[in-house]
Amino acid sequence: MIKWLDEHLEEMFLVILLVIMTVLLGIQIVSRYVFNNSLSWSEELVRYLFVWSAFIGVPYCIKKGTSIKVDQFRNMMPVKFQKFLLYFDKIIMFALFLILTIFSYDVVRSTYLSGQTSAAMGIPMWIVQLSVLVGSILSLIRIVQNFYEVLSGHKKVEQKHGL
């Protein structure tokens, strides 16, 4: 079960969020154009689900190694230098998401204490802002996993079109 969650946690959440957003927007379109009666809450909920999907998508991209990067130059370097760059990359990303985790915790905490709610649905805003904290923590976990894969040799690093 833990192995399955490790491999599919983000995918599962992203698929569920996408299905919910699609259904809600479909209902909103039918309600607006067929029944001439717009739902006041659906667009706000879809917006917040989209925010959640964006921040859950970040650790998924880190896990799959599909984040935006230019690796053509790195692939031309000797293998030892490539590994150094991979380690350096993971360390920088870890520091970034650690800082993001700390600051997002502070934001969620202060929003929770203030009792702020959304306009149309009255959802506590700390639930929406929790997406940044959850995404950052999952990103930290995925970065550590990637670092271990490179360190242990599970991730192949090879020189292509070398210098």
WOSUL-V319161 format. One record per pair of residues at least 6 apart in sequence whose ideal C-beta (glycine too) atoms are under 6 Angstrom apart, sorted by the first residue. I is the first residue (numbers start at 1). J is the second residue. If there is no record, write none. Layout:
I|J / I|J
This chain:
10|56 / 10|59 / 10|60 / 13|56 / 14|53 / 14|56 / 17|49 / 17|53 / 21|46 / 21|49 / 24|42 / 24|46 / 25|46 / 28|39 / 28|42 / 31|37 / 31|39 / 32|38 / 40|120 / 41|120 / 41|121 / 44|120 / 44|121 / 48|128 / 51|131 / 52|131 / 55|131 / 55|132 / 55|135 / 56|135 / 58|135 / 58|139 / 59|138 / 59|139 / 59|142 / 61|67 / 62|139 / 62|142 / 63|142 / 74|82 / 74|85 / 75|160 / 76|161 / 76|163 / 78|159 / 79|157 / 79|159 / 82|157 / 83|157 / 86|150 / 90|143 / 90|146 / 90|147 / 93|143 / 94|143 / 97|136 / 97|139 / 97|140 / 100|136 / 101|136 / 101|137 / 104|132 / 104|133 / 104|136 / 105|133 / 107|129 / 108|126 / 108|129 / 108|130 / 108|133 / 111|125 / 111|126 / 111|129 / 112|126 / 116|125 / 117|124 / 149|155
